[in-house]
Amino acid sequence: MKQILCVDDDVQVLQVFRKILARAGYEVRTCTNGADAINAFATSPPDLVLLDLTMPGLSGLETCARLRENPAALGVPMIMVSGVQEQDAIMACLSEGADDYILKPVTPPELLAKLAFALKKSEQQGGEESSLEPGTRFAERFELGQQIGSGSFGRVFKARDLSSGDDVALKVFELPHAQRSDKAFITALLREAYEMSRLDCSSIVRFHDFGQTGIFYYLAMEYLDGNSLTAFVEENGVLEEVSIAVIGYEIASAIQYLAERNMVHGDIKPENIMLTADGDVKLLDFGLARTCSEVNMAVTDEIMTTPAFSAPEAFYADSNLDVNSDIYALGGTLYYAAAAVPPFPGDTMEEVLAIRFEQAPTPIRELNPNISADLAQLIEAMLHQEQGSRPAISSVLATLQNVISRH
């Protein structure tokens, strides 16, 4: 039995909806305000939500937007029911995640038809793939294995490509309604796939394919057996100097490769560096990669970078990211490998941002005296606040090569 959550501050309206829906075979839950609806959804997500637009406290629009923040709302239809007939109000509701808009007074046949259509469409879009359980088939091509990572709107699975027999890392994007209808967001997603398809560098994870199935977008990449630099440091502590230099050299080579193609990675950090069981070093996750000719990082409602490692210019809307921005992020990453703490530590984004523009990182050799002076000086120079004052990528590679040679 499908469950409908009805939200309206008018108790009489709720009684009418309950009567109509119950007669049609639906299980009905009701709430008289948005806050209660959010709590009810979190406790037990329904199959569909009916929302009134004009409610005291949280409006239907605000409630819809808040509900869409919950990953459990993926694929759950939300229909706005309102007496407001203005086009702007209707457009606002649809842009904030509502799947449909019904004008009051609504007749029972119209209400039931709208619900039945929305539920059927949801089932067709999600299907069995919405569970993303190990052992299930995805996009008629991949057999899902264990989940090996997660991030914003996405999970990464080890999977078997049934067309080739190869193991792959399958990055599946579970997008809330607002992102699925956001052209800029989808463009960024497709850009990641396109940029990765152009890359052929031994220090960059190899790309296989990308596509869309139902409500999901996906990227299939080379499967790497190993640990992220973050996981390695958390388990083993600081790395030996030669290991730091080798990792730095490999990622600097990747940065140089990108720069030669007028590209920046935009999100170099320990989590995006994989140390494989075979001893290789690979740069992952091109979600922020872009050509230098594009409009660079726009700071709007959220910061799309990692504040502990990203260059200062990444936080200003009128700045351009370039190879020096990736050099800065690599410097912070090598600092972490040498000291087991980021250059700007903090438990929250606010704490990190509060200190990173006001003070320099603690000198590396105070935290790890086993690091040589030239490597420490290089890393600290890479972390220069001024974008144009950081060492050139050729100098970074030369210094790291010298460190490797003497070990």
N, C-alpha and C positions, 0 to 999 in steps of 0.2 A: 504494500500500500504506500503510495507516494505521500510524503508529508509536506504540508504547506505552512509556512510561517507568515501570519498576517499581522501587520503593524499599522495601527491607526489610533489616534487619540480619542476618536468617537466610539464609545462602547457599542452604540446601536449599529454602527456600520460593521463592527467586528461580528456582532451577532448575525447580521444578514449574511456576511461572507461565510461564516461558519456553517450556517444552514445550507447555503447553496453548495458549498464544497463538500460537506459531509454527505449530502444526497448523491453527489457524483462519485462517491467512493474514496475521497481523500481524507487523510488524517490531518486535523487542523490544530495548530498552536497559535495563540494570540499574544500580542504585547501592545501596550498603550503608549510606548515611547521608545525612542531610538536606543537609549542606554540599555534598557531591558532586552531589546532585540539583539544587540551585540552580545550580551551575556548568554542569551538563549541560543544563539548561533554557535558560540564557542562551546557550550555544553553538549549540544547535539545538532550538527549541521542539517538543515532540512533539504528537501529536493528542490524547493523553489521558495522565493520570498516575495510577498506583496507588500509594498510600502506606500504610505500616504506622504505626499510631498510636504504639506504644511502641518508640522507638529511643533508644539512647544519644546524648548530644549534643543535637542538635535533634530534638525529637519530631516525629511526623507532623503534629500540630496546628501547631507552630511553623513547620515546613517549608511547609505549605500556606499559612499566612499570609504568609510571605516570598515564596513564588512568586506569590501574588496581587498583590504590589506591582509585579511586572514587567508593563508594558503589553502585552507579547507573550502574557501569560496570558489576555487577554480572550477569552472563549469557549472556552477549553481546559477540558474536564471533568476534575475531580479526584475520585477515589473513594478513600475510606478503607477499608482492610481490617484488621480487628482482632478479637482475642478478647475485648476489653473489652465487656461487655454493659450497663453502667450507662447509664441514660437521660441523665444530665448530660453524660457524655463524648460520647455521640452528638450531643446538641444543640450542644455546644461545637464539634465538628468541622463540623457543618452551618453554624453561624453564622460560622465563620472562613473559609468559602469552599469547603468540600467539597460536591460535587454529590450524593453518595450515600455510604452507609455499609454495608459488607458484613461480616457476622460470620464469623470463622474457626471451624471449618474450612469452607471454601467448596467447593462442588461445581463441576466444570467447566461444566455447563450454566448454573448460576446466574451464574458469573463472566462467561461469554461473553454471556449475555443482558443483563446489566447494562451491559457495555461497549458492545454494539451499540446499546442504547437511548440511552445517554449521547451516543455519537457522532452518532447520527441526530438527536437533539434539538439538539445543537450546530450541526449543518449547517442545520437549519431556522431556528434563531434568527439565525445569522450570514448565511448565503447569500452572494450576490455583493456585498452592501453592506458586508461586513466589510472589504473592501479599501479603500474610500473613495478610489478613484483618480479623478483628473480624467477627465471624459468619461462616468463611470458615472452611472446613474440612482439616486436615493435616494428611498425612500418613495413610489415610483411617481409622483413629482411634481417633484422637483428634479434638474437636471442639474448635477453637481459640476464646478466649475472649479478654479482654483488655491487652495491653502491660503494663507490670509492671516494666520493667528494661531493661537495654542495656549495652553492653560492646564491647570489641574488637571482631569484626566479628559476634557478636551474639546479639539476643534480647530474652527477657524472657516474656512469656505470661501466664496469667491465662488461663487455658484450662480445658475442661471436657474430661476425659478419657471415651469414649463411650463404652469401653469393660467392665468397672467396675462401671461407674457412678460417680467416684470420681473426685473432683477438683484437678488439679496438677499445678505445676509451670513448664512450658515447655520452656526449653532453646534451641533455634534454632540457629544454626551456619550458617551464610550466608558467605561462604568463597569465597574470590576472587580466580581467576583461579590459581594463583601461589600457594596459600595455598591448594587448592583442589588436586594439583599434588605434594605437598610437603610431602613426606613420614614421615619426622620427625614431622611435624605439625599434621598430622592425627594420628600418634602414640601417641602424647601428648593428643590429644582429646580423643582417645580411652582409654588411661590410666586413664583420669579423670573418665570416665564411669566405668572402671573396679575397680578402687580404691573405688569409692563410693558404688559399689555393695557389697563390703566386709564389710562395716561399719555398726555397730549396737550400737549406743550410743545415749542416750537421748538428748545430747547437740549438736548433729550433724544432719543436715537436712537429712531426710530419702529419699533414692533413690528408684525409681520405675522401670525405664527401659531406654534403650538407643537404637538408631538405625540410619538408613540412609534412606532417600527417595529422589530420584532425586539428585539435587545438595546440598541438606541439610543433615546435621547431627543434631541429637537432643538428649537431655537428659530430662527425665520426673522425676520430684522430688516432694516431699511432698509440698503442697501449704500451705504457712504460712500467716495468716492474722496479719499484724503488720507493724512495721517500722524498718528500719535499725537504728543502733546506731547513725550513721551520721545524719539521718533525725531527730531523737529524740533530739539530742543536738542542732541542728540548730533551732529547733522549741521551745525548752524549756530551753536551756542553760545547765549549769553544772548539773550533777546528785548529789543526796545526797550520802553520803559516803557509807551507807549500800547497796544502789543500785549498786554502783561501785564495791563493794566487791562481791556481788552476781553474777554480770555479769562476773567479773574476775574469780570467783570460777568455774562457769559453763564452761567457755572457757578453763581454766586451766585443768579441768577434761577431756575435749576433747583432749587437747594437750597430756595429760598423756596417754589417750587411744590410740592415734596415735603412741606415742613413744613406747608403749608396743608392737606395731606391726611393729616397725622399720620404721615408717613413719613420715614425716614432712608435715605440711600443705603448708607452703611457701608463704602465702599471707593473713595472719591475719591482719585485719584492720577494722575500724568502719563500713565501707560499707558492710563488709562480716559477720556482726553480726546482727541477727534479733531478735528484742524484740516483741514477739507475744502478741496478745490481751488477751491470756490466762495466761500471765505472764511467759512464757517460754523464754529461751535464746538459740538460735541456731546458730551454725557456718555453714556458707555457702561457696560455690564456691571453688571446689577442682581442679581448672585448673592448679595449680602449685604443687599439692600434688605428692609426690614421695617417694619411699623407700630410706632409707639412703645409701643403697649399690649402688644406681645409681649415675652416674656422675651428680653432682649438678649444680646449676645455672651457665650457660655459658653466659658470657657477650660478645655479638657479636655486631650486628648493632643496637640493641635496648635493653633497660633494661626492663626485663619482670616483675619487681616487682614494688611496690609502694614506692617511695623514702622516703616519710615522716615517714613511719612506719617499713620498712624492716630493718633487721639487717645489720650491715656494711659488714659482710662476703658475703652477697648476691650480692655485686657489684664486687667481685673478681672471676675471672674465675677459679683460682686454689684453691678456698676454698670449704669446705664441709658444707652444711646446716645440722643441727641436731636439737634436741629438744630445745637447747639453742637459736636457731634462732627464733623459734616460741615464746619462752619466751620473747625475745626482742620485737617482734612485738606486743605481748599482753601488754607488759609494755607501749609501745607507744600508744596503743589503750586506756588503762586505764588512761593514762596521758590526752588524749583528752577528756575522759568522765569527768575528774576532773577539767580541765582547759578550755574546749571549744575551744582549739587550739591544733594542733599537736605539738609534741616535737620540730620539726624543721619546722616552718612555712615558707611559701614562695608562691608566685603566679605562679612560673614556676618550672619545674624540675631542671633547672640550678641553680636557687636561693637556692633550698633545698639542692642540692648536694654541693653547695659552702660553706654552713655553717655547715652541719652535721658532717663533719670530722674535723672541726676546733674548735668547741665550744660545751660545754655541754648545755643541755636544761635548761631553766630558772627553778629554784626550784619550785616545785608545790605549796608549801605553800605561796610563794610570789604572786601567781596568785589566789589561793583559800585557805585562812587561815582556812576554815572549815574542811579541810582534816587533819586527825590525823597524828602524827609524824611517827607512825609505818607503816601506809599505804603509806605515801609519801616516806619513806625510801625504802620500798619494790619496789615501781614503779621505783624509780631512780636506784635501784640496778639492776633491770631487764633491764634497758637501758645502762648497762655498755658496753663500746666499745669492751672489750675483751670477746670473745666468751665463754671461760672457766671460767670467773669470775662472771657470772650471777648466781643467786640463783637456786638451784635445783627445779624441778617442785614440789617435795614433800614439800619443804619449802614454795614455793609460795602458795600452797593449805593450808598449816597449818596457815600461817599468815592471809590469806583471811578468813579462818574459824574463827579465833580469832576476827577479825574485825566484822564479822557478828554476833557472839555470844554476843558481848557486846551491841548490838543495840536492 
